[in-house]
Amino acid sequence: MTNLELLNILTNVRGEYILQAQELRSGQRKQQLHMMHRKRVFLIAAIISLMLLLVGCVAAFLGMRDLSLGTFVQDDNFGGTVSGELLSLQGYVGTPEYMATKEWLAFSDNYDPDHKLMDLSAYDDYVEPEAYRIYNCYTREMVEKVDEILEKYQLKMPQKLYATNVEYADICDAVGIEGLFAESMDAEPTLYHGYFYDDGGFHISGNLTPMGSSIWREPVEFSYTCSMKGVFYCTLQSVKDVESYHQWKYTAENGAELLLASSPYDAIIIADKAECFISVHISGQSMSQETMEALAEVFDFTYTPNAVDMETADRYEAEHLAQIAANVEAYNQQHRRNTYADYFEDFANSPDLYFSHLHLDDDGVAELATYCAGRYQELFTIKDGYVQKIHEGGYAFANGFSICTDENGQVVFETENHVGSQTYVSYLVADGLDLRYIAFVKYDADTNDDNPWFVCTNAPGHEVYEFAEMPMFWEPISADEMSNIRDAYTKTELPKKPIGELLADGTDIDISQLTLGSSETALSLFDNILVPLVEGRLPNRAREFKAILERYGYTYRDGEGLFTITDPAHPESYLFGGNSLLYDTDTISTIGFCTETESGKKKVEVYLFTEEQEYYITNPNYTQNKMESFEQLKAYIAQG
């Protein structure tokens, strides 16, 4: 008889009999024994025997097999499948946490098998309560099932998951523990990220590098999970095969009773405590018994987490989110591109990627839409001096879009998404870097086969991501009304060019329109090329300067080691750039201008290889005077 069979038998015994058996065993019911029916005495004795047997079985046999929730098979996204077993990281078989997790998995496996309801959830009016999101609930039925499980097994639900990627020290402080590691640990930990719940449960991932005296020699990656008893998290771990584990009981030096298990694929440490269930998963490595026991001594399993102080947790989360924003901004600063040519430089040879220019406002900057596989895919503009994506994240453009215009000539984007037999069509306009609804309709024969046309009455005026968190209110409309809405927007065909033809589109300097020679001024080279290059309006200076050289021709002045462009109308004036152009198209060391004036020859140089740009006047004797700013240099040239 298995542990589970014993538990199933006990499940069917009336609770009052179990209580009476406990009282009888403790001596609290001796005076009432003569009142019991003879069969009842035998039943209570049997219950006591079963309970004692069960305790013995649990102590002797609970192991990896008793954590298994069953096998799984899923697509590997490469045309094949991957299989394995799921383990409970909340408790062994028979515990309320284990049974709740098993029941939820059974429900989830059979609920919405074709994902139709999940697809529809993006368009219906239901928004699940925040606390249920850890179970991936997307319908009322799923939320109701969670409530049913919680009540059935008398478990609580975490009320809040605090942001992922929280710092290790902050997690420990929030849940009231000193740390995960023993003071005598013989390893150097590197903590990656983690999260915690309001009830004290938490998760941390990291790496352990062995020190000189460690028994194991290679760094190991670990995933550490602490689940509080009496709480339903549905926390899982996938493994290859529980039968492949060599496992044994181990008592750590700090007194912690542990289950250690090692397979050819990974290793696991389990600490089943009164207040919490702790698991440490070591990925990608098989370990000997000696190594596993040495690794177990690195961790401290004697702590007890506490419920989180909400004010402290909120502060940690705010600080964490602020840090994420700062990291994103730092990344953007490093990777920002000032022109479309720079932004799409890595895609210049993509044969199936095209672009079109369009104007969404009157700021003088052309927007750019990428085109691939028969649909426009993404939309870009240049704002605050660098390329930015309109509607970052692409939620509304997930299946591409068409470009339309309304009766006033305003550019409107049409998206069409199919979910089963339903078709959703939205009409959006750009609003800064966001998209805003002006109309949202659907064809839905499942709801009403006789009149399948509907309009979303509360979508217009809302930004896409704002509206994603709101309920949708649909009202039936006639076929003619549907046609009137759709006919109000006319699809527009824009010229499309291969992405490789991008040069400096979108900047306020168009090289093809530059006039190098002017009979009225000898400063056209200075004003039209040098100034925008230095001021960053053509920020990839080397490539733009090379394009100018190739377009208008140049002279290589060997004595000065410079490329030069001469003004056709004023041969005494020329522009020059450093020799680095021969070797490096991303940088340019020097750019300068020389001209003859009534007061004599004037020559200026801008050094671009220094940490900050430096500006110099070159004297006839080749000495240089440093100017404080580019404005001073421009004023010097303008004096004539």
Secondary structure as UniProt FT lines:
FT   HELIX           3..11
FT   HELIX           15..26
FT   TURN            27..29
FT   HELIX           30..35
FT   HELIX           38..61
FT   HELIX           64..67
FT   STRAND          68..75
FT   STRAND          81..88
FT   TURN            93..94
FT   HELIX           96..110
FT   TURN            113..114
FT   HELIX           116..120
FT   TURN            121..123
FT   HELIX           130..135
FT   HELIX           140..152
FT   TURN            153..154
FT   STRAND          161..162
FT   TURN            164..165
FT   HELIX           168..175
FT   TURN            183..184
FT   STRAND          187..197
FT   TURN            198..199
FT   STRAND          202..210
FT   TURN            212..213
FT   STRAND          220..228
FT   TURN            229..230
FT   STRAND          236..239
FT   HELIX           242..244
FT   STRAND          246..251
FT   TURN            253..254
FT   STRAND          257..262
FT   STRAND          266..272
FT   STRAND          276..283
FT   HELIX           289..296
FT   TURN            297..298
FT   HELIX           310..335
FT   HELIX           340..343
FT   HELIX           345..347
FT   TURN            348..349
FT   TURN            351..352
FT   STRAND          354..358
FT   STRAND          367..372
FT   TURN            373..374
FT   STRAND          375..383
FT   TURN            384..385
FT   STRAND          386..389
FT   TURN            390..393
FT   TURN            396..399
FT   STRAND          401..405
FT   TURN            407..408
FT   STRAND          411..419
FT   TURN            420..421
FT   STRAND          422..431
FT   TURN            432..433
FT   STRAND          434..443
FT   TURN            445..447
FT   STRAND          453..456
FT   TURN            457..458
FT   TURN            460..461
FT   HELIX           464..468
FT   STRAND          474..476
FT   HELIX           479..487
FT   STRAND          490..491
FT   STRAND          497..498
FT   HELIX           499..501
FT   TURN            505..506
FT   HELIX           511..513
FT   HELIX           524..525
FT   HELIX           526..530
FT   HELIX           531..535
FT   HELIX           541..552
FT   STRAND          555..557
FT   TURN            558..561
FT   STRAND          562..567
FT   TURN            568..569
FT   STRAND          570..578
FT   HELIX           579..582
FT   STRAND          590..597
FT   TURN            598..599
FT   STRAND          600..607
FT   STRAND          614..618
FT   TURN            620..621
FT   STRAND          624..627
FT   HELIX           630..638
//
